[in-house]
Amino acid sequence: MAYSEKVKSFYEDEINSIRQAGLFKEERYIKSRQAAHIKVEYPNGAPTKNVLNFCANNYLGLSSHPEVIEAAHKGLEDRGYGLSSVRFICGTQDIHRELENKLSEFLGMEDTLLFPSCMEANAGLFEVMLDKEDAMIADRLVHASIVDGIRLCKAQLYNFKHSDMSHLEEKLQETQDCRMRLIITDGVFSMDGDIAKLDTICELAEKYDAMVMVDDSHATGFIGKLGRGTHEYCGVIDKVDIITTTLGKALGGAAGGCVSGKKEIVEMCRQRARPYLFSNTVPPVVVAAAIKVIDLISKSTDRRDKLEDNTNYFREKMVQAGLDIKKGDSPIVPVMLYNAKLAQDIARDLYAEGIYVVGFFFPVVPKAQARIRTQISADHEKEHLDKAIEAFTKIGDKYNILGKKKEEIIAMYGM
Ligand SMILES: *Cc1c(COP(=O)(O)O)cnc(C)c1O
């Protein structure tokens, strides 16, 4: 079929219905490095604006760290720009293996395999591990990339209610006849910033003879006293079998992901994981910079500690100001607004105040759970946090939501 008028209007209608549903995603252009301060341009011709960034995954502030940039330059000089190959043909340099070893050590795992992204690590992992006679038991709120990986795997799928340990136990009982079972969860859930109950999950896994897989993309580098991740935070470093994580968030924020864990499973991925076998190697420049990142965060917890201080300070002051904050320990700090339009209006007004945040609403979060998700960084200084708190207080006052409970906000603005 040619790209006929009929075909063209089919897609136009689809795009229009995305717009009408209020789900159209407009991208803004950052015209500077990723950092606490950024220059942002809206595509609608509004002038470029200097704003404080509260919506990046740059938790440790390493995206534009001078030593990371220097390591990238050196990597570029030493190992070139591209490898023009997948890993198993001629796309593995010694530095790829060096990074894998460093990641294994940092995460406390036996072995690690780099993937082009964590999305692809999740896409490849399950199919390689499990087959028809096995079961996957996943938290209902796992990341979209896990959902896709699960779809590619023939094992039977069971879900448990989000972080509901007795429901997980029920599912473990139901699946006792399966050959192997794998419990699947995010470490830190990206929308609420809540942390998986990995201690209980690992206990249940032992009791029912199941394996545990954690996607720690929103945790690696800063959750836990040494920043090793959710398994460290929950005291179960030696009990988690497989971790997937990304280099695209706290660990420099460029690209790349990995599967880390039991060496047999890592080997199975090297042999059979399709996104590993059939997609290009992680570029040398990224690998060289990521090695520097792991060195920096292994040597010192300064950045991770500063992030924790910043997070505690911000959470405390925002609550004092009367904003409705989801409780938690992670630098993902959701400001609850419940109404989608309210979340967008407040985000827009904050932008005018020089604070860059984004409203999230259905279907990204459940209906009547609209919010602004703020993300704290070690790149933020106290004065940045104060400026954001001040702006939230000013705009919160304008909309009369300070000190208001969920029911009161919904009564004023609807769901
Ligand atoms: C961001 C994220 C990913 C995707 O990571 P990429 O390396 O960007 O593909 C996967 N899982 C979770 C939980 C994430 O938050």
The ligand as a Gaussian input file, in Angstrom:
#p B3LYP/6-31G(d) Opt

LIG

0 1
 C       14.917000       4.625000      33.033000
 C       14.566000       3.228000      33.284000
 C       14.858000       2.228000      32.363000
 C       15.430000       2.519000      31.008000
 O       16.782000       2.784000      31.058000
 P       17.553000       3.117000      29.699000
 O       18.951000       2.732000      29.962000
 O       17.348000       4.562000      29.448000
 O       16.924000       2.268000      28.640000
 C       14.576000       0.926000      32.701000
 N       14.009000       0.621000      33.889000
 C       13.688000       1.558000      34.799000
 C       13.084000       1.171000      36.103000
 C       13.951000       2.900000      34.525000
 O       13.627000       3.828000      35.404000

